[in-house]
């Protein structure tokens, strides 16, 4: 399990490039180019069984570090927005994988809310199916069955001025 401070320091960093304008949450979800402006945390430690979207009790504990970091960010700014992306491997139809990836993202959001009290209004989910494989293979691959979290606040909300 990673240290919450490591997650916090990572999430707190500015986007990887200057944000040109504000986007809607839907624009962020639809555009890989826009999403890539926000840093991402691949929850590699969270394991999904083949064809499954369930987050077992032993898996929920693996969210503790990132959940603690999210809580700290929300204490500082209650309007923080986090995108939870679900992904699958390339086995199965595109439609089935898209639905499965949506369920994976939703399952992690529900775990963050239920087990750690992260408000659901600060979380948005999107499944991408097999569209963004981490390991380029058509075979079953655990590393492709993953969830990614991005802090998208800098993309969707105006920065509070210091005035």
MODELLER restraints for C-alpha pairs under 7 A, 6 or more apart:
rsr = mdl.restraints
at = mdl.atoms
rsr.add(forms.Gaussian(group=physical.xy_distance, feature=features.Distance(at['CA:1:A'], at['CA:62:A']), mean=5.98, stdev=0.5))
rsr.add(forms.Gaussian(group=physical.xy_distance, feature=features.Distance(at['CA:1:A'], at['CA:65:A']), mean=6.73, stdev=0.5))
rsr.add(forms.Gaussian(group=physical.xy_distance, feature=features.Distance(at['CA:2:A'], at['CA:65:A']), mean=5.77, stdev=0.5))
rsr.add(forms.Gaussian(group=physical.xy_distance, feature=features.Distance(at['CA:3:A'], at['CA:65:A']), mean=5.64, stdev=0.5))
rsr.add(forms.Gaussian(group=physical.xy_distance, feature=features.Distance(at['CA:4:A'], at['CA:65:A']), mean=4.21, stdev=0.5))
rsr.add(forms.Gaussian(group=physical.xy_distance, feature=features.Distance(at['CA:4:A'], at['CA:66:A']), mean=5.89, stdev=0.5))
rsr.add(forms.Gaussian(group=physical.xy_distance, feature=features.Distance(at['CA:4:A'], at['CA:68:A']), mean=5.80, stdev=0.5))
rsr.add(forms.Gaussian(group=physical.xy_distance, feature=features.Distance(at['CA:4:A'], at['CA:69:A']), mean=5.19, stdev=0.5))
rsr.add(forms.Gaussian(group=physical.xy_distance, feature=features.Distance(at['CA:5:A'], at['CA:69:A']), mean=6.70, stdev=0.5))
rsr.add(forms.Gaussian(group=physical.xy_distance, feature=features.Distance(at['CA:7:A'], at['CA:65:A']), mean=6.96, stdev=0.5))
rsr.add(forms.Gaussian(group=physical.xy_distance, feature=features.Distance(at['CA:7:A'], at['CA:66:A']), mean=5.78, stdev=0.5))
rsr.add(forms.Gaussian(group=physical.xy_distance, feature=features.Distance(at['CA:7:A'], at['CA:69:A']), mean=5.83, stdev=0.5))
rsr.add(forms.Gaussian(group=physical.xy_distance, feature=features.Distance(at['CA:8:A'], at['CA:69:A']), mean=4.57, stdev=0.5))
rsr.add(forms.Gaussian(group=physical.xy_distance, feature=features.Distance(at['CA:11:A'], at['CA:151:A']), mean=6.32, stdev=0.5))
rsr.add(forms.Gaussian(group=physical.xy_distance, feature=features.Distance(at['CA:15:A'], at['CA:37:A']), mean=5.54, stdev=0.5))
rsr.add(forms.Gaussian(group=physical.xy_distance, feature=features.Distance(at['CA:15:A'], at['CA:38:A']), mean=4.90, stdev=0.5))
rsr.add(forms.Gaussian(group=physical.xy_distance, feature=features.Distance(at['CA:15:A'], at['CA:39:A']), mean=6.16, stdev=0.5))
rsr.add(forms.Gaussian(group=physical.xy_distance, feature=features.Distance(at['CA:16:A'], at['CA:37:A']), mean=5.37, stdev=0.5))
rsr.add(forms.Gaussian(group=physical.xy_distance, feature=features.Distance(at['CA:16:A'], at['CA:38:A']), mean=6.34, stdev=0.5))
rsr.add(forms.Gaussian(group=physical.xy_distance, feature=features.Distance(at['CA:16:A'], at['CA:39:A']), mean=6.59, stdev=0.5))
rsr.add(forms.Gaussian(group=physical.xy_distance, feature=features.Distance(at['CA:17:A'], at['CA:37:A']), mean=5.91, stdev=0.5))
rsr.add(forms.Gaussian(group=physical.xy_distance, feature=features.Distance(at['CA:19:A'], at['CA:155:A']), mean=6.59, stdev=0.5))
rsr.add(forms.Gaussian(group=physical.xy_distance, feature=features.Distance(at['CA:22:A'], at['CA:155:A']), mean=5.40, stdev=0.5))
rsr.add(forms.Gaussian(group=physical.xy_distance, feature=features.Distance(at['CA:22:A'], at['CA:156:A']), mean=5.18, stdev=0.5))
rsr.add(forms.Gaussian(group=physical.xy_distance, feature=features.Distance(at['CA:22:A'], at['CA:157:A']), mean=6.62, stdev=0.5))
rsr.add(forms.Gaussian(group=physical.xy_distance, feature=features.Distance(at['CA:23:A'], at['CA:155:A']), mean=5.81, stdev=0.5))
rsr.add(forms.Gaussian(group=physical.xy_distance, feature=features.Distance(at['CA:23:A'], at['CA:156:A']), mean=5.03, stdev=0.5))
rsr.add(forms.Gaussian(group=physical.xy_distance, feature=features.Distance(at['CA:24:A'], at['CA:156:A']), mean=5.79, stdev=0.5))
rsr.add(forms.Gaussian(group=physical.xy_distance, feature=features.Distance(at['CA:25:A'], at['CA:156:A']), mean=6.38, stdev=0.5))
rsr.add(forms.Gaussian(group=physical.xy_distance, feature=features.Distance(at['CA:28:A'], at['CA:34:A']), mean=5.71, stdev=0.5))
rsr.add(forms.Gaussian(group=physical.xy_distance, feature=features.Distance(at['CA:28:A'], at['CA:35:A']), mean=5.52, stdev=0.5))
rsr.add(forms.Gaussian(group=physical.xy_distance, feature=features.Distance(at['CA:29:A'], at['CA:126:A']), mean=6.65, stdev=0.5))
rsr.add(forms.Gaussian(group=physical.xy_distance, feature=features.Distance(at['CA:38:A'], at['CA:150:A']), mean=6.27, stdev=0.5))
rsr.add(forms.Gaussian(group=physical.xy_distance, feature=features.Distance(at['CA:38:A'], at['CA:151:A']), mean=6.58, stdev=0.5))
rsr.add(forms.Gaussian(group=physical.xy_distance, feature=features.Distance(at['CA:38:A'], at['CA:152:A']), mean=6.05, stdev=0.5))
rsr.add(forms.Gaussian(group=physical.xy_distance, feature=features.Distance(at['CA:39:A'], at['CA:150:A']), mean=6.01, stdev=0.5))
rsr.add(forms.Gaussian(group=physical.xy_distance, feature=features.Distance(at['CA:40:A'], at['CA:148:A']), mean=6.39, stdev=0.5))
rsr.add(forms.Gaussian(group=physical.xy_distance, feature=features.Distance(at['CA:40:A'], at['CA:149:A']), mean=5.68, stdev=0.5))
rsr.add(forms.Gaussian(group=physical.xy_distance, feature=features.Distance(at['CA:40:A'], at['CA:150:A']), mean=4.66, stdev=0.5))
rsr.add(forms.Gaussian(group=physical.xy_distance, feature=features.Distance(at['CA:41:A'], at['CA:148:A']), mean=5.46, stdev=0.5))
rsr.add(forms.Gaussian(group=physical.xy_distance, feature=features.Distance(at['CA:41:A'], at['CA:149:A']), mean=5.19, stdev=0.5))
rsr.add(forms.Gaussian(group=physical.xy_distance, feature=features.Distance(at['CA:41:A'], at['CA:150:A']), mean=6.40, stdev=0.5))
rsr.add(forms.Gaussian(group=physical.xy_distance, feature=features.Distance(at['CA:42:A'], at['CA:147:A']), mean=6.19, stdev=0.5))
rsr.add(forms.Gaussian(group=physical.xy_distance, feature=features.Distance(at['CA:42:A'], at['CA:148:A']), mean=4.40, stdev=0.5))
rsr.add(forms.Gaussian(group=physical.xy_distance, feature=features.Distance(at['CA:42:A'], at['CA:149:A']), mean=6.59, stdev=0.5))
rsr.add(forms.Gaussian(group=physical.xy_distance, feature=features.Distance(at['CA:43:A'], at['CA:146:A']), mean=6.56, stdev=0.5))
rsr.add(forms.Gaussian(group=physical.xy_distance, feature=features.Distance(at['CA:43:A'], at['CA:147:A']), mean=5.66, stdev=0.5))
rsr.add(forms.Gaussian(group=physical.xy_distance, feature=features.Distance(at['CA:43:A'], at['CA:148:A']), mean=5.79, stdev=0.5))
rsr.add(forms.Gaussian(group=physical.xy_distance, feature=features.Distance(at['CA:44:A'], at['CA:143:A']), mean=6.96, stdev=0.5))
rsr.add(forms.Gaussian(group=physical.xy_distance, feature=features.Distance(at['CA:44:A'], at['CA:146:A']), mean=6.47, stdev=0.5))
rsr.add(forms.Gaussian(group=physical.xy_distance, feature=features.Distance(at['CA:45:A'], at['CA:62:A']), mean=6.79, stdev=0.5))
rsr.add(forms.Gaussian(group=physical.xy_distance, feature=features.Distance(at['CA:46:A'], at['CA:59:A']), mean=5.93, stdev=0.5))
rsr.add(forms.Gaussian(group=physical.xy_distance, feature=features.Distance(at['CA:46:A'], at['CA:62:A']), mean=6.51, stdev=0.5))
rsr.add(forms.Gaussian(group=physical.xy_distance, feature=features.Distance(at['CA:46:A'], at['CA:146:A']), mean=6.99, stdev=0.5))
rsr.add(forms.Gaussian(group=physical.xy_distance, feature=features.Distance(at['CA:48:A'], at['CA:145:A']), mean=6.01, stdev=0.5))
rsr.add(forms.Gaussian(group=physical.xy_distance, feature=features.Distance(at['CA:48:A'], at['CA:146:A']), mean=6.97, stdev=0.5))
rsr.add(forms.Gaussian(group=physical.xy_distance, feature=features.Distance(at['CA:53:A'], at['CA:100:A']), mean=6.45, stdev=0.5))
rsr.add(forms.Gaussian(group=physical.xy_distance, feature=features.Distance(at['CA:53:A'], at['CA:103:A']), mean=5.67, stdev=0.5))
rsr.add(forms.Gaussian(group=physical.xy_distance, feature=features.Distance(at['CA:53:A'], at['CA:104:A']), mean=4.50, stdev=0.5))
rsr.add(forms.Gaussian(group=physical.xy_distance, feature=features.Distance(at['CA:53:A'], at['CA:107:A']), mean=6.63, stdev=0.5))
rsr.add(forms.Gaussian(group=physical.xy_distance, feature=features.Distance(at['CA:54:A'], at['CA:107:A']), mean=6.42, stdev=0.5))
rsr.add(forms.Gaussian(group=physical.xy_distance, feature=features.Distance(at['CA:55:A'], at['CA:107:A']), mean=6.38, stdev=0.5))
rsr.add(forms.Gaussian(group=physical.xy_distance, feature=features.Distance(at['CA:55:A'], at['CA:108:A']), mean=6.88, stdev=0.5))
rsr.add(forms.Gaussian(group=physical.xy_distance, feature=features.Distance(at['CA:60:A'], at['CA:111:A']), mean=6.52, stdev=0.5))
rsr.add(forms.Gaussian(group=physical.xy_distance, feature=features.Distance(at['CA:67:A'], at['CA:112:A']), mean=6.48, stdev=0.5))
rsr.add(forms.Gaussian(group=physical.xy_distance, feature=features.Distance(at['CA:67:A'], at['CA:116:A']), mean=6.50, stdev=0.5))
rsr.add(forms.Gaussian(group=physical.xy_distance, feature=features.Distance(at['CA:71:A'], at['CA:118:A']), mean=6.70, stdev=0.5))
rsr.add(forms.Gaussian(group=physical.xy_distance, feature=features.Distance(at['CA:74:A'], at['CA:80:A']), mean=5.95, stdev=0.5))
rsr.add(forms.Gaussian(group=physical.xy_distance, feature=features.Distance(at['CA:79:A'], at['CA:122:A']), mean=6.85, stdev=0.5))
rsr.add(forms.Gaussian(group=physical.xy_distance, feature=features.Distance(at['CA:80:A'], at['CA:122:A']), mean=6.11, stdev=0.5))
rsr.add(forms.Gaussian(group=physical.xy_distance, feature=features.Distance(at['CA:80:A'], at['CA:153:A']), mean=5.42, stdev=0.5))
rsr.add(forms.Gaussian(group=physical.xy_distance, feature=features.Distance(at['CA:81:A'], at['CA:122:A']), mean=4.77, stdev=0.5))
rsr.add(forms.Gaussian(group=physical.xy_distance, feature=features.Distance(at['CA:81:A'], at['CA:123:A']), mean=5.91, stdev=0.5))
rsr.add(forms.Gaussian(group=physical.xy_distance, feature=features.Distance(at['CA:81:A'], at['CA:151:A']), mean=6.02, stdev=0.5))
rsr.add(forms.Gaussian(group=physical.xy_distance, feature=features.Distance(at['CA:81:A'], at['CA:152:A']), mean=5.67, stdev=0.5))
rsr.add(forms.Gaussian(group=physical.xy_distance, feature=features.Distance(at['CA:81:A'], at['CA:153:A']), mean=4.95, stdev=0.5))
rsr.add(forms.Gaussian(group=physical.xy_distance, feature=features.Distance(at['CA:82:A'], at['CA:122:A']), mean=6.18, stdev=0.5))
rsr.add(forms.Gaussian(group=physical.xy_distance, feature=features.Distance(at['CA:82:A'], at['CA:123:A']), mean=4.99, stdev=0.5))
rsr.add(forms.Gaussian(group=physical.xy_distance, feature=features.Distance(at['CA:82:A'], at['CA:124:A']), mean=6.27, stdev=0.5))
rsr.add(forms.Gaussian(group=physical.xy_distance, feature=features.Distance(at['CA:82:A'], at['CA:149:A']), mean=6.65, stdev=0.5))
rsr.add(forms.Gaussian(group=physical.xy_distance, feature=features.Distance(at['CA:82:A'], at['CA:150:A']), mean=5.54, stdev=0.5))
rsr.add(forms.Gaussian(group=physical.xy_distance, feature=features.Distance(at['CA:82:A'], at['CA:151:A']), mean=4.49, stdev=0.5))
rsr.add(forms.Gaussian(group=physical.xy_distance, feature=features.Distance(at['CA:82:A'], at['CA:152:A']), mean=5.62, stdev=0.5))
rsr.add(forms.Gaussian(group=physical.xy_distance, feature=features.Distance(at['CA:83:A'], at['CA:123:A']), mean=6.00, stdev=0.5))
rsr.add(forms.Gaussian(group=physical.xy_distance, feature=features.Distance(at['CA:83:A'], at['CA:124:A']), mean=4.95, stdev=0.5))
rsr.add(forms.Gaussian(group=physical.xy_distance, feature=features.Distance(at['CA:83:A'], at['CA:125:A']), mean=5.65, stdev=0.5))
rsr.add(forms.Gaussian(group=physical.xy_distance, feature=features.Distance(at['CA:83:A'], at['CA:149:A']), mean=5.68, stdev=0.5))
rsr.add(forms.Gaussian(group=physical.xy_distance, feature=features.Distance(at['CA:83:A'], at['CA:150:A']), mean=5.16, stdev=0.5))
rsr.add(forms.Gaussian(group=physical.xy_distance, feature=features.Distance(at['CA:83:A'], at['CA:151:A']), mean=6.38, stdev=0.5))
rsr.add(forms.Gaussian(group=physical.xy_distance, feature=features.Distance(at['CA:83:A'], at['CA:152:A']), mean=6.44, stdev=0.5))
rsr.add(forms.Gaussian(group=physical.xy_distance, feature=features.Distance(at['CA:84:A'], at['CA:105:A']), mean=5.57, stdev=0.5))
rsr.add(forms.Gaussian(group=physical.xy_distance, feature=features.Distance(at['CA:84:A'], at['CA:124:A']), mean=6.15, stdev=0.5))
rsr.add(forms.Gaussian(group=physical.xy_distance, feature=features.Distance(at['CA:84:A'], at['CA:125:A']), mean=4.72, stdev=0.5))
rsr.add(forms.Gaussian(group=physical.xy_distance, feature=features.Distance(at['CA:84:A'], at['CA:126:A']), mean=6.40, stdev=0.5))
rsr.add(forms.Gaussian(group=physical.xy_distance, feature=features.Distance(at['CA:84:A'], at['CA:147:A']), mean=6.78, stdev=0.5))
rsr.add(forms.Gaussian(group=physical.xy_distance, feature=features.Distance(at['CA:84:A'], at['CA:148:A']), mean=5.77, stdev=0.5))
rsr.add(forms.Gaussian(group=physical.xy_distance, feature=features.Distance(at['CA:84:A'], at['CA:149:A']), mean=4.66, stdev=0.5))
rsr.add(forms.Gaussian(group=physical.xy_distance, feature=features.Distance(at['CA:84:A'], at['CA:150:A']), mean=6.63, stdev=0.5))
rsr.add(forms.Gaussian(group=physical.xy_distance, feature=features.Distance(at['CA:85:A'], at['CA:105:A']), mean=5.43, stdev=0.5))
rsr.add(forms.Gaussian(group=physical.xy_distance, feature=features.Distance(at['CA:85:A'], at['CA:125:A']), mean=5.87, stdev=0.5))
rsr.add(forms.Gaussian(group=physical.xy_distance, feature=features.Distance(at['CA:85:A'], at['CA:126:A']), mean=5.01, stdev=0.5))
rsr.add(forms.Gaussian(group=physical.xy_distance, feature=features.Distance(at['CA:85:A'], at['CA:127:A']), mean=5.51, stdev=0.5))
rsr.add(forms.Gaussian(group=physical.xy_distance, feature=features.Distance(at['CA:85:A'], at['CA:147:A']), mean=5.47, stdev=0.5))
rsr.add(forms.Gaussian(group=physical.xy_distance, feature=features.Distance(at['CA:85:A'], at['CA:148:A']), mean=5.04, stdev=0.5))
rsr.add(forms.Gaussian(group=physical.xy_distance, feature=features.Distance(at['CA:85:A'], at['CA:149:A']), mean=6.31, stdev=0.5))
rsr.add(forms.Gaussian(group=physical.xy_distance, feature=features.Distance(at['CA:86:A'], at['CA:101:A']), mean=4.40, stdev=0.5))
rsr.add(forms.Gaussian(group=physical.xy_distance, feature=features.Distance(at['CA:86:A'], at['CA:102:A']), mean=5.81, stdev=0.5))
rsr.add(forms.Gaussian(group=physical.xy_distance, feature=features.Distance(at['CA:86:A'], at['CA:104:A']), mean=5.34, stdev=0.5))
rsr.add(forms.Gaussian(group=physical.xy_distance, feature=features.Distance(at['CA:86:A'], at['CA:105:A']), mean=4.45, stdev=0.5))
rsr.add(forms.Gaussian(group=physical.xy_distance, feature=features.Distance(at['CA:86:A'], at['CA:126:A']), mean=6.27, stdev=0.5))
rsr.add(forms.Gaussian(group=physical.xy_distance, feature=features.Distance(at['CA:86:A'], at['CA:127:A']), mean=4.42, stdev=0.5))
rsr.add(forms.Gaussian(group=physical.xy_distance, feature=features.Distance(at['CA:86:A'], at['CA:128:A']), mean=6.08, stdev=0.5))
rsr.add(forms.Gaussian(group=physical.xy_distance, feature=features.Distance(at['CA:86:A'], at['CA:146:A']), mean=6.27, stdev=0.5))
rsr.add(forms.Gaussian(group=physical.xy_distance, feature=features.Distance(at['CA:86:A'], at['CA:147:A']), mean=4.68, stdev=0.5))
rsr.add(forms.Gaussian(group=physical.xy_distance, feature=features.Distance(at['CA:86:A'], at['CA:148:A']), mean=6.66, stdev=0.5))
rsr.add(forms.Gaussian(group=physical.xy_distance, feature=features.Distance(at['CA:87:A'], at['CA:101:A']), mean=4.89, stdev=0.5))
rsr.add(forms.Gaussian(group=physical.xy_distance, feature=features.Distance(at['CA:87:A'], at['CA:127:A']), mean=6.17, stdev=0.5))
rsr.add(forms.Gaussian(group=physical.xy_distance, feature=features.Distance(at['CA:87:A'], at['CA:128:A']), mean=5.54, stdev=0.5))
rsr.add(forms.Gaussian(group=physical.xy_distance, feature=features.Distance(at['CA:87:A'], at['CA:129:A']), mean=4.98, stdev=0.5))
rsr.add(forms.Gaussian(group=physical.xy_distance, feature=features.Distance(at['CA:87:A'], at['CA:130:A']), mean=6.11, stdev=0.5))
rsr.add(forms.Gaussian(group=physical.xy_distance, feature=features.Distance(at['CA:87:A'], at['CA:144:A']), mean=6.45, stdev=0.5))
rsr.add(forms.Gaussian(group=physical.xy_distance, feature=features.Distance(at['CA:87:A'], at['CA:145:A']), mean=5.52, stdev=0.5))
rsr.add(forms.Gaussian(group=physical.xy_distance, feature=features.Distance(at['CA:87:A'], at['CA:146:A']), mean=5.32, stdev=0.5))
rsr.add(forms.Gaussian(group=physical.xy_distance, feature=features.Distance(at['CA:87:A'], at['CA:147:A']), mean=6.05, stdev=0.5))
rsr.add(forms.Gaussian(group=physical.xy_distance, feature=features.Distance(at['CA:88:A'], at['CA:97:A']), mean=6.10, stdev=0.5))
rsr.add(forms.Gaussian(group=physical.xy_distance, feature=features.Distance(at['CA:88:A'], at['CA:101:A']), mean=5.84, stdev=0.5))
rsr.add(forms.Gaussian(group=physical.xy_distance, feature=features.Distance(at['CA:88:A'], at['CA:129:A']), mean=5.07, stdev=0.5))
rsr.add(forms.Gaussian(group=physical.xy_distance, feature=features.Distance(at['CA:88:A'], at['CA:130:A']), mean=5.03, stdev=0.5))
rsr.add(forms.Gaussian(group=physical.xy_distance, feature=features.Distance(at['CA:88:A'], at['CA:144:A']), mean=5.45, stdev=0.5))
rsr.add(forms.Gaussian(group=physical.xy_distance, feature=features.Distance(at['CA:88:A'], at['CA:145:A']), mean=4.34, stdev=0.5))
rsr.add(forms.Gaussian(group=physical.xy_distance, feature=features.Distance(at['CA:88:A'], at['CA:146:A']), mean=6.65, stdev=0.5))
rsr.add(forms.Gaussian(group=physical.xy_distance, feature=features.Distance(at['CA:89:A'], at['CA:130:A']), mean=5.42, stdev=0.5))
rsr.add(forms.Gaussian(group=physical.xy_distance, feature=features.Distance(at['CA:89:A'], at['CA:133:A']), mean=6.71, stdev=0.5))
rsr.add(forms.Gaussian(group=physical.xy_distance, feature=features.Distance(at['CA:89:A'], at['CA:140:A']), mean=6.07, stdev=0.5))
rsr.add(forms.Gaussian(group=physical.xy_distance, feature=features.Distance(at['CA:89:A'], at['CA:141:A']), mean=5.82, stdev=0.5))
rsr.add(forms.Gaussian(group=physical.xy_distance, feature=features.Distance(at['CA:89:A'], at['CA:144:A']), mean=4.78, stdev=0.5))
rsr.add(forms.Gaussian(group=physical.xy_distance, feature=features.Distance(at['CA:89:A'], at['CA:145:A']), mean=5.54, stdev=0.5))
rsr.add(forms.Gaussian(group=physical.xy_distance, feature=features.Distance(at['CA:90:A'], at['CA:130:A']), mean=5.21, stdev=0.5))
rsr.add(forms.Gaussian(group=physical.xy_distance, feature=features.Distance(at['CA:90:A'], at['CA:138:A']), mean=4.99, stdev=0.5))
rsr.add(forms.Gaussian(group=physical.xy_distance, feature=features.Distance(at['CA:90:A'], at['CA:139:A']), mean=6.58, stdev=0.5))
rsr.add(forms.Gaussian(group=physical.xy_distance, feature=features.Distance(at['CA:90:A'], at['CA:140:A']), mean=6.94, stdev=0.5))
rsr.add(forms.Gaussian(group=physical.xy_distance, feature=features.Distance(at['CA:91:A'], at['CA:138:A']), mean=6.22, stdev=0.5))
rsr.add(forms.Gaussian(group=physical.xy_distance, feature=features.Distance(at['CA:91:A'], at['CA:139:A']), mean=6.23, stdev=0.5))
rsr.add(forms.Gaussian(group=physical.xy_distance, feature=features.Distance(at['CA:91:A'], at['CA:140:A']), mean=6.01, stdev=0.5))
rsr.add(forms.Gaussian(group=physical.xy_distance, feature=features.Distance(at['CA:94:A'], at['CA:129:A']), mean=6.80, stdev=0.5))
rsr.add(forms.Gaussian(group=physical.xy_distance, feature=features.Distance(at['CA:97:A'], at['CA:129:A']), mean=4.59, stdev=0.5))
rsr.add(forms.Gaussian(group=physical.xy_distance, feature=features.Distance(at['CA:97:A'], at['CA:130:A']), mean=6.43, stdev=0.5))
rsr.add(forms.Gaussian(group=physical.xy_distance, feature=features.Distance(at['CA:98:A'], at['CA:127:A']), mean=5.95, stdev=0.5))
rsr.add(forms.Gaussian(group=physical.xy_distance, feature=features.Distance(at['CA:98:A'], at['CA:128:A']), mean=5.79, stdev=0.5))
rsr.add(forms.Gaussian(group=physical.xy_distance, feature=features.Distance(at['CA:98:A'], at['CA:129:A']), mean=4.00, stdev=0.5))
rsr.add(forms.Gaussian(group=physical.xy_distance, feature=features.Distance(at['CA:101:A'], at['CA:127:A']), mean=4.40, stdev=0.5))
rsr.add(forms.Gaussian(group=physical.xy_distance, feature=features.Distance(at['CA:101:A'], at['CA:128:A']), mean=6.10, stdev=0.5))
rsr.add(forms.Gaussian(group=physical.xy_distance, feature=features.Distance(at['CA:101:A'], at['CA:129:A']), mean=5.08, stdev=0.5))
rsr.add(forms.Gaussian(group=physical.xy_distance, feature=features.Distance(at['CA:102:A'], at['CA:126:A']), mean=5.64, stdev=0.5))
rsr.add(forms.Gaussian(group=physical.xy_distance, feature=features.Distance(at['CA:102:A'], at['CA:127:A']), mean=3.91, stdev=0.5))
rsr.add(forms.Gaussian(group=physical.xy_distance, feature=features.Distance(at['CA:105:A'], at['CA:125:A']), mean=5.58, stdev=0.5))
rsr.add(forms.Gaussian(group=physical.xy_distance, feature=features.Distance(at['CA:105:A'], at['CA:126:A']), mean=6.33, stdev=0.5))
rsr.add(forms.Gaussian(group=physical.xy_distance, feature=features.Distance(at['CA:105:A'], at['CA:127:A']), mean=6.32, stdev=0.5))
rsr.add(forms.Gaussian(group=physical.xy_distance, feature=features.Distance(at['CA:105:A'], at['CA:147:A']), mean=6.38, stdev=0.5))
rsr.add(forms.Gaussian(group=physical.xy_distance, feature=features.Distance(at['CA:106:A'], at['CA:125:A']), mean=6.11, stdev=0.5))
rsr.add(forms.Gaussian(group=physical.xy_distance, feature=features.Distance(at['CA:109:A'], at['CA:123:A']), mean=6.72, stdev=0.5))
rsr.add(forms.Gaussian(group=physical.xy_distance, feature=features.Distance(at['CA:112:A'], at['CA:118:A']), mean=5.60, stdev=0.5))
rsr.add(forms.Gaussian(group=physical.xy_distance, feature=features.Distance(at['CA:113:A'], at['CA:119:A']), mean=5.86, stdev=0.5))
rsr.add(forms.Gaussian(group=physical.xy_distance, feature=features.Distance(at['CA:113:A'], at['CA:120:A']), mean=6.12, stdev=0.5))
rsr.add(forms.Gaussian(group=physical.xy_distance, feature=features.Distance(at['CA:133:A'], at['CA:144:A']), mean=5.61, stdev=0.5))
rsr.add(forms.Gaussian(group=physical.xy_distance, feature=features.Distance(at['CA:134:A'], at['CA:143:A']), mean=6.72, stdev=0.5))
rsr.add(forms.Gaussian(group=physical.xy_distance, feature=features.Distance(at['CA:134:A'], at['CA:144:A']), mean=5.44, stdev=0.5))
rsr.add(forms.Gaussian(group=physical.xy_distance, feature=features.Distance(at['CA:135:A'], at['CA:143:A']), mean=6.90, stdev=0.5))
rsr.add(forms.Gaussian(group=physical.xy_distance, feature=features.Distance(at['CA:135:A'], at['CA:144:A']), mean=6.34, stdev=0.5))
